[in-house]
Amino acid sequence: MNIQSEPMNPGERAELFAPVPPGRIVTGVFMDPATAAVFVVDGDPVMISAGEMLAYAGINQPGVRVPIVHRGTGRAIFRAQVDLAPELAPIQKSIEDAFEDAWKRGGDPS
């Protein structure tokens, strides 16, 4: 998923918001070289609830908040790719359930 800011002046701070599909989590933010030369991600990207996303961006879906600071000398646009991965808790739960069922039956889960 890609995110992009409006043109920003040197020293300007911003928070970018993007919806995250259900069942996914953010694993990283990767800036293109031109962006990395003049911008800093000011803290870790934060997953936010659907309610927070609705208040900030008008989208009723969980999302991510990416705080940025422009450290360059001229106007620039922040561009980055937000990496997403499956949320592992549901997968882990289904594996645990399979093993527990097999244990109760006295068999091998595989």
C-alpha angles and dihedrals in degrees: 000000000000128000129192137181132216114258108293133202123232112282093017119138127209142170117222121202130199132173117247118212116245114272093025133105132198114254101173151340116234119192125203114246095259091051094045090054094062109019135066125200098231101216131334122319107256129215109228132195126255089254093054091045090051091052095047104034108011093245118124097215135087113271149165130265116209115189113205139182126201107227097171131099102242138039113290143168122236113228126177145152118236111212116218130194134183115276104251101204095082091045092048091049093053091050091049090049092051092051093045092051091049091048091052090051090047093237139119112270093217 
